[in-house]
Amino acid sequence: MASIIATILNSEHFSNRPPVLIDIGASGEINAKWKAIAPHAICIAFDADDREFNVTASTSSGYKKLITINRIVSATPVSQAAFYLTASPFCSSLLQPAFDKLSPWSFQSLFITNKKIDLPATTLAAALQEAGIDYIDWFKTDTQGTDLRLFLSVPDAIKNNILAAELEPGILDAYEDEDKLYRILEVLPQHQFWLSSMEVKGTQRLKETYVPQAGKLTSSRGLRKSPGWAELCFLKQPLFKSKRELLLLYVFALIEKQYGFAIEVMDAALQQYDDAIFKQCRKEAFVLLKKQQWKIPLVMVKKQLQKLYNKLGIADYSAG
């Protein structure tokens, strides 16, 4: 897979227009999904602080170019934005934590507001203009409650050409006026996206005041976790006419392990272009699909063999 991705991204279609990846709420590390394309891509990451406005570019980060912008991103044009610093830095947000609504949940104390500060803010449109970028290919945001409004704040001329969108919305009530999962599932398809993957995360419905009575919880094994938030990845429908967009959507499909969709994208491309690279990509997707199909039966066979060996009193069939 790495070979076909490198062939595509080293082609003339990306020489003057490399993939642009937006990461709002960046963790400081390369998104695991982006490792295969990072050397060919420009990443714009936001790292909020209170210094003078600064756009920093680096070529020693694993990306073709990493542009860091030291501003909080707001959906509306404001120079300052109130920011709630919570007990856990991973729960800090532009939105006020819904602390009382979190009382039934075992992680309520993580949302205690230690301090409310004003941070210099910018919009995505202004930040892109400052960075000299006029397009986005993969949009990723994890902002504790504001993901959808940030996506919708992108100017239409840019938003309409986004090929992949990653968001992490809430399911339970964690912030006041937050963008919830159900709204994102409703809105993104209206922008010609389909949901490629959803990983639901959660926590135990257990008041923290119950924990002393229950004794020390050394393990969460056996405890039911309720859905609290979800990690979503959407891909664009293959409705494009540009060779670059079709090839990059194919690459994103491979990254998402959506090999059937990758074939679908290439079929759409071949309806418009009689191009050898599309035929090669289609063939490669079928190879990957066949490899994936063989993995499932092998796992099933191993499980059945292990059951048989258990009956025979052999702990591990592979040892035989």
C-alpha positions, 0 to 999 in steps of 0.5 A: 500500500505504501508503494502505490501511495508514494507513486500517487503523491510523487506524481505531477498532480501533487507537485505544486499542490501537495495534500493539506492536512488541518489539525485543530487540537493537535496533540503534538504528534503526527496523526497515526493515520497520516504517517504514510502521507506526512512526508508528502503533505503540508500540515497546519496545526494550531497550538494556542498561547498568549504570545504575539501572533506567530506562524511557524513553518518547519521541514524537520517534523516528519511532514513536507512542511508543518505550519504551526499557528499559535492561536485558539480557533473560533468559529466566529471572528473575535480577537479574544475568546474565553477559555475554560482551563479544567482539572484535566487539560484534555477537558479544557474548552472554549465551552463551559463544562456542564458540571452539574450534568456530569454528576452521574459520571465517574470522571466528573472531577476532570471537568472542574474549572480551575481558571477562566482565561481570555486567549487570542483567537482567530478563525480558520479563514484568517489563519489559512490566509495568513499561512498562504493556503487556500485549500484543505484536503483532510480536516481534523478537529478535537476541540471539546464541543465545537467541532461541527461549528468549526467545520461549518465556519470554513469558507464554502470555496474551501469546505466544498473540496475537503475530502476527509473530515475527522471529528470527535463529538460528545454523546453525553452532556459534558459542555454547555451548547456543545456540538453533539454526535447526532447533529454531525451525523445529520449535517455531514451527509448534507455536504456529500460525506459518508461515515467511514468509521466511528469508534465509540468511547465511554465511561462508567455511570458511577458517581464519584461519591460511590467509589469510597463505598465500593472500595478501590476499583483496581480494574474496569473489567466487567463494568459496563461503559456507556457511550460518552463520545465518538471518534468519527471519520467521514470521506467524500462521495466520489463526485469529482472531475479533477484527477488530483481529487480522485487520486487523493480520495483513493489514497484516503480510502486506502488509509481508512482501509476502505478498499471497496470504496477505493475501487468505487472511486477508481471506477468513477475516475475511469468513467472520465479518464482513460488513464493507466494510473487509475487502472493500476490503482483499481488493480491494487485495491483489489489486491488489498481487498483479497488480502483482507478477506483471507484474514477473517477465515484464518482467525476463525480457523485458529479459534476453532483449533484452539477449542479443539486443543482445549478439549484435548487438554493442550493449552496452546495449539500453536505449541503442538 
